[in-house]
Amino acid sequence: MAEKSTGYRVEYASSARAKCKGPKPCAGTAIDKGELRFGTLVEIRSAHTFQWRHWGCVTSRILDNLKKNISEPNDLDGFDALQEADQAKIIKAWQDGHVADEDIPESARKPEGEESEEK
């Protein structure tokens, strides 16, 4: 099957080398092998590559941008290769406009009290 060229991709990490490009405090943490990850196509030094983040580090803004580029979540590159449960996570996030709380990794959760200090 031909790859879809949307500039976004979902897949299971093939190794634990990729670092999350999500928001702090998760930014820079490893994405474990086999973990569901979300990639955004970027150009670095005239080469195209993906910047990865944990599925749970996908923000509402990213989902909004995704909806502007594709009409249905199953049009997302890599969607067809995912397990049914992970496809359901993506469809639910698409409908809700945000990733489910249980999908957010511990590395992305701010320590107690830190959120109120920022406000």
Protein Blocks (a to p, Z undefined) as FASTA:
>chain_A
ZZddehpacdddfbfkbccfbdcfkgopacdehiacddddddeehiacdddddfklpcfk
lmmmmmmmpmbfklpghklmpcfklmmmmmmmmmnopacfklpcfklpccehklmmmZZ
